[in-house]
C-alpha cells in the first residue's frame, strides 16, 4: 500500500506505507533531507519523524521557513535544560518557552546561577550539539507521565501535568540522557542546532506567583547562522548604549526617586524636549480642527462606576477621600470628556466634535512591571476623543490617518505596521452597527494606502479598533497609535445629539492617540535617536565655545542674538582647553558648536562644528543663525 502526499507545488508524491517526514524529504533529494527540520501537515507544525497519512498536504520546514526560528529556539531551550541537568544533576526544571528574540528556562537550584555558570552551561550545550543526539517523541498516558516525573523528582512537571486538559495528548521527548515533558515539535537531532548564546540570569517565581518558590531563570537566544547571531548581539550592545535610562542620566533629562515610585522627574533639559513635543502636537491640533480642554484629575467614584472603570479597572487606580466622599485619581480622560459633551445640547451640525486633553493621568502599575519611562504611574497622553455620527466614522478615520502619518514622518518612523481588530464573541450593539463600523475603518485604511492585518475577535466589546506599530532605528517594534470606536460610553453617559429630522441619537465616540503616553514616547525617542535629538527638539541647539577670555564678549552677544531668534544657545566660559569643551559638547549631543577665538573676533565670522559632520569651517554669523532658525521651523 502506498501513500499519496500533496506537496506545496501542487504535485503528489507516492511514498510507502509508514513513511515519515524524513522519508518524504529524502525522496525529494539529499539536499532537502539534510536541510529538513520539521514538517507542516495540514497547516500544523509536527516533528520530522511523524508518520504520514495518505491524502494530506505536507510542507517540509527548513531554516528558510518562517516557522523555523521559533522551532529552533524552542529546541535550544531544551538543549539548555539538557546541559544544566548534566552539570547540576539535582536541579529541577520548570518551563522553557520561546519569547520575543529568544527563549528562557526556569530551574530550581540550591543557589542562583551566576555569569560564570552560563559559560560552563553554554560549553556543555555545544558538546551536546557535537554529539548529534537524536530527539524522539513519546506519547504517554496521564498516569504514566505522572509516575515517571514523580520518580525523576521533577515536581514542577507534575504540577504542569495536573493542569493539562484531560482531552489533550501528553507527550515527552527523549534526548540522550535527558527527558522532558513537551508538546513539541523539535528539531530531529541536536546537531541541527544553530548558533546560540546565553545572555543573562534573573529570578522568577514559579507561575509568576510570589507565594511559590523562587526559580533561577536563564535567558538565551538562537539563530540559524553565526552571522545572524553576531548581528543580533551587536544590536543588543547598541541598545544598551541607547538605553533611555542611561542616556537620561548622562544627558540630565530626567530622574526617578523612591519618594514617587515609577513617576519621572523631568529636569530642565528633559522638560524642554517634553514641551516641544506638546507644542508640536498642539500646532497639529489647530491644523486638524481639535479643541483642547483641561479637566480635573480627581473625580467622584460615581463617575468611574458609570464609565465601568470601578468594575473593570479599579485595581489600577488611586483613590482618596474628602468630606465623606470617595474620589479616584483619573487613569484616563474619556469619562471627563463625556461629562463636558453632556453639559450642553448638540445638533448634528456641530459634529464632529474633536476634544484633545494633555491632562495628567495616574495608573497603579505594579512595581514588577514598571520600566524607566516606558511603563510609569504618572504620565500624560496626546489623548483626544471625537464625537461624531455613524456616517462620519470613515471621514474622521481618514483625517486621523493623515494626522498620524504626518507625525510619524516627522520623527522618522516611516515603517508602520497596522492591525484592525474586529468584533469579539461577547459584544454590545447590533451586527449592522458593527458591520458599518468595521467597514468604515477598513475603508479608511484602504483609502490611505495602508496594508493591514486582521485580528478577528480582538476588538473591545464596545467597538472595533486599529493599532499602529512603528519600528525604531534598531528595528524594534513599538505599539504607539490607536483608533478605537466606542458605542458604549455615549450610552452609559446618555450622550445625545439632535439629528436632522429632530430626533435624538447617541453619537459614536472615537478614542484616539498617536504618540500615546508622552513619557513612554520620550523614552522610545531617546533610544531611536540615541539621545541625539533633531535640532528642533534638542535641549541645547547651539553652544558657544570661546578659546580665550577676549572672545567672551562676542560669545555673549551671539547668545543674545540666538535667544532673540528663539534658538536655545548656551555659553561655555570655563577655563578649559577648547578640545575639552568640544568633547563635552559632543557627549551632550549638542547639534552645533561655535568656536570663537581672536580670528573670529576680528573677522566677525564663526568657526562651526557639527556633532556628526565635524568641522564645517568658517561661516558668517547671520547665515548660521538663519540656517539654524530654518532647520528648527522645518522640524527637519
Helices and strands as residue ranges (DSSP letters): E 2-6, E 12-16, H 21-28, H 30-35, E 38-41, E 44-46, E 58-61, H 68-87, E 92-93, E 98-99, E 102-108, H 115-131, E 135-140, H 142-151, H 155-163, E 170-175, E 178-181, G 190-192, E 195-205, G 206-208, E 214-223, H 226-242, H 244-250, E 254-255, G 258-260, E 265-266, H 268-287, E 291-293, E 298-300, H 301-307, H 309-312, G 314-316, E 318-322, E 325-329, H 334-342, G 348-350, E 353-357, E 360-362, E 378-388, G 390-392, H 393-410, E 416-421, H 431-447, E 452-455, E 465-471, E 477-486, H 488-492, E 497-498, E 504-505, E 508-517, H 518-528, E 542-546, G 549-551, H 552-564, E 569-571, H 578-587, E 592-596, H 598-603, E 605-610, E 614-620, H 621-634
